[in-house]
Amino acid sequence: MCRDPAELSSGEAKELQQIKWHRKQLLEDIQKLKDEIADVFAQIDCFESTEESRMAQKEKEMCIGR
């Protein structure tokens, strides 16, 4: 049921171009969201590592204090 783009009316061709542009924008937005999610996960990993180091240091100090 897909027609050759050369057979489209000017209105249909314009609508097709708008759909293609909108699709491109959506794909760019999806990529931005993926990048932001990856950044958040990296920040979480960094926070967890820092927190683990802090806890280990605190445990070490507790052992020394005993």
Z-matrix of the N, CA and C atoms (Angstrom, degrees):
N
C 1 1.436
C 2 1.528 1 110.51
N 3 1.306 2 118.26 1 -4.83
C 4 1.456 3 122.36 2 178.48
C 5 1.524 4 109.11 3 -78.91
N 6 1.337 5 114.97 4 129.12
C 7 1.465 6 119.20 5 -177.85
C 8 1.512 7 110.25 6 -98.72
N 9 1.302 8 114.87 7 158.87
C 10 1.455 9 122.36 8 175.07
C 11 1.530 10 108.15 9 -65.52
N 12 1.357 11 117.98 10 131.76
C 13 1.473 12 119.64 11 -179.21
C 14 1.531 13 113.10 12 -55.09
N 15 1.314 14 117.79 13 -26.91
C 16 1.462 15 120.60 14 178.75
C 17 1.533 16 111.33 15 -67.87
N 18 1.316 17 117.32 16 -21.25
C 19 1.460 18 121.97 17 -178.55
C 20 1.536 19 112.47 18 -89.03
N 21 1.312 20 117.65 19 -3.23
C 22 1.464 21 120.46 20 -177.26
C 23 1.529 22 111.27 21 -77.09
N 24 1.319 23 115.29 22 147.62
C 25 1.463 24 119.40 23 173.87
C 26 1.529 25 107.95 24 -72.82
N 27 1.308 26 117.19 25 167.46
C 28 1.469 27 119.91 26 -178.94
C 29 1.531 28 111.01 27 -61.99
N 30 1.324 29 116.82 28 -36.91
C 31 1.473 30 121.04 29 177.87
C 32 1.512 31 111.48 30 -65.88
N 33 1.332 32 115.24 31 -42.09
C 34 1.462 33 119.60 32 178.95
C 35 1.532 34 110.70 33 -67.25
N 36 1.326 35 116.64 34 -40.05
C 37 1.465 36 120.70 35 179.53
C 38 1.529 37 109.83 36 -63.72
N 39 1.335 38 116.33 37 -40.86
C 40 1.466 39 120.38 38 178.57
C 41 1.525 40 110.20 39 -64.73
N 42 1.311 41 116.12 40 -43.54
C 43 1.463 42 120.45 41 178.80
C 44 1.533 43 110.80 42 -62.84
N 45 1.325 44 116.52 43 -40.26
C 46 1.467 45 120.94 44 177.95
C 47 1.526 46 110.45 45 -62.13
N 48 1.321 47 117.33 46 -42.28
C 49 1.466 48 121.39 47 178.34
C 50 1.531 49 110.38 48 -63.06
N 51 1.324 50 116.75 49 -41.11
C 52 1.470 51 120.22 50 178.35
C 53 1.529 52 110.89 51 -63.96
N 54 1.304 53 116.40 52 -40.37
C 55 1.467 54 120.58 53 178.62
C 56 1.525 55 110.11 54 -64.25
N 57 1.323 56 116.42 55 -43.46
C 58 1.470 57 120.20 56 178.94
C 59 1.525 58 110.96 57 -63.20
N 60 1.344 59 116.80 58 -41.67
C 61 1.461 60 120.78 59 178.83
C 62 1.527 61 110.19 60 -63.96
N 63 1.340 62 116.66 61 -44.49
C 64 1.465 63 121.47 62 -179.73
C 65 1.532 64 110.36 63 -63.22
N 66 1.315 65 116.67 64 -40.64
C 67 1.473 66 121.32 65 178.20
C 68 1.524 67 109.98 66 -61.47
N 69 1.335 68 116.35 67 -43.33
C 70 1.466 69 120.72 68 179.27
C 71 1.522 70 110.39 69 -61.69
N 72 1.335 71 116.46 70 -43.28
C 73 1.459 72 120.66 71 178.78
C 74 1.531 73 111.38 72 -62.76
N 75 1.320 74 116.52 73 -41.83
C 76 1.465 75 120.67 74 178.95
C 77 1.522 76 111.15 75 -63.70
N 78 1.326 77 116.95 76 -42.63
C 79 1.463 78 120.13 77 179.05
C 80 1.530 79 110.92 78 -63.78
N 81 1.328 80 117.34 79 -38.45
C 82 1.461 81 120.74 80 176.58
C 83 1.533 82 110.65 81 -65.12
N 84 1.325 83 116.54 82 -42.06
C 85 1.467 84 120.30 83 178.26
C 86 1.528 85 110.97 84 -63.29
N 87 1.316 86 116.65 85 -40.84
C 88 1.465 87 120.98 86 177.98
C 89 1.523 88 110.33 87 -61.29
N 90 1.333 89 116.89 88 -43.46
C 91 1.464 90 120.27 89 179.42
C 92 1.523 91 110.69 90 -64.02
N 93 1.326 92 117.30 91 -40.93
C 94 1.470 93 120.35 92 177.67
C 95 1.526 94 110.49 93 -60.77
N 96 1.332 95 116.60 94 -43.32
C 97 1.460 96 120.29 95 179.04
C 98 1.525 97 111.16 96 -63.71
N 99 1.326 98 117.09 97 -41.19
C 100 1.466 99 120.34 98 177.07
C 101 1.525 100 110.38 99 -60.24
N 102 1.326 101 116.83 100 -42.89
C 103 1.466 102 121.18 101 179.19
C 104 1.530 103 110.78 102 -64.02
N 105 1.322 104 116.43 103 -42.70
C 106 1.466 105 120.22 104 179.07
C 107 1.519 106 110.98 105 -64.20
N 108 1.316 107 117.54 106 -41.08
C 109 1.462 108 121.52 107 178.81
C 110 1.523 109 110.03 108 -63.32
N 111 1.327 110 116.58 109 -43.66
C 112 1.466 111 120.24 110 178.25
C 113 1.525 112 110.33 111 -61.26
N 114 1.324 113 117.64 112 -39.65
C 115 1.460 114 121.79 113 178.70
C 116 1.524 115 110.89 114 -64.68
N 117 1.315 116 117.44 115 -42.58
C 118 1.465 117 121.42 116 178.98
C 119 1.531 118 110.11 117 -62.81
N 120 1.330 119 116.96 118 -43.93
C 121 1.467 120 119.73 119 178.59
C 122 1.530 121 110.76 120 -62.70
N 123 1.326 122 117.34 121 -38.20
C 124 1.466 123 120.77 122 177.66
C 125 1.527 124 109.94 123 -64.31
N 126 1.322 125 117.08 124 -41.66
C 127 1.459 126 120.67 125 178.03
C 128 1.525 127 111.16 126 -64.18
N 129 1.323 128 116.63 127 -39.62
C 130 1.466 129 120.79 128 178.09
C 131 1.525 130 110.05 129 -63.63
N 132 1.325 131 116.87 130 -45.11
C 133 1.465 132 120.57 131 178.32
C 134 1.523 133 110.68 132 -59.66
N 135 1.319 134 116.58 133 -43.02
C 136 1.466 135 121.41 134 179.54
C 137 1.526 136 109.83 135 -63.51
N 138 1.309 137 116.94 136 -44.03
C 139 1.462 138 121.04 137 179.01
C 140 1.518 139 110.37 138 -62.07
N 141 1.335 140 117.19 139 -44.55
C 142 1.462 141 120.79 140 -179.75
C 143 1.524 142 110.86 141 -62.56
N 144 1.326 143 117.03 142 -41.26
C 145 1.463 144 120.56 143 178.56
C 146 1.525 145 110.77 144 -63.58
N 147 1.312 146 116.15 145 -43.58
C 148 1.466 147 120.85 146 178.64
C 149 1.521 148 110.32 147 -63.04
N 150 1.319 149 115.72 148 -43.32
C 151 1.465 150 120.70 149 -179.54
C 152 1.531 151 110.37 150 -64.91
N 153 1.335 152 117.59 151 -41.32
C 154 1.460 153 120.87 152 178.15
C 155 1.524 154 110.92 153 -63.97
N 156 1.325 155 117.15 154 -40.65
C 157 1.464 156 121.33 155 178.30
C 158 1.526 157 110.43 156 -63.90
N 159 1.313 158 115.88 157 -41.58
C 160 1.461 159 120.87 158 179.17
C 161 1.526 160 110.97 159 -64.20
N 162 1.314 161 116.22 160 -42.37
C 163 1.463 162 120.91 161 178.94
C 164 1.528 163 110.76 162 -65.70
N 165 1.338 164 116.59 163 -41.14
C 166 1.461 165 120.27 164 178.57
C 167 1.520 166 110.43 165 -63.58
N 168 1.328 167 117.66 166 -41.26
C 169 1.462 168 121.75 167 178.49
C 170 1.531 169 110.21 168 -63.91
N 171 1.313 170 116.57 169 -42.15
C 172 1.458 171 120.95 170 179.61
C 173 1.532 172 110.17 171 -63.91
N 174 1.322 173 117.04 172 -42.43
C 175 1.469 174 121.73 173 178.24
C 176 1.531 175 110.31 174 -62.56
N 177 1.329 176 116.49 175 -41.53
C 178 1.457 177 121.21 176 178.38
C 179 1.523 178 110.25 177 -61.86
N 180 1.323 179 117.07 178 -43.86
C 181 1.456 180 120.96 179 179.38
C 182 1.539 181 110.27 180 -64.94
N 183 1.307 182 117.63 181 -37.31
C 184 1.462 183 121.23 182 178.21
C 185 1.530 184 109.87 183 -64.17
N 186 1.310 185 116.80 184 -41.94
C 187 1.463 186 120.35 185 179.07
C 188 1.519 187 111.16 186 -64.40
N 189 1.316 188 116.72 187 -41.62
C 190 1.468 189 121.17 188 179.07
C 191 1.528 190 109.59 189 -64.78
N 192 1.318 191 116.58 190 -38.35
C 193 1.469 192 121.55 191 -179.38
C 194 1.518 193 112.77 192 -67.48
N 195 1.321 194 116.97 193 -28.66
C 196 1.461 195 120.63 194 -179.21
C 197 1.499 196 107.79 195 -74.16
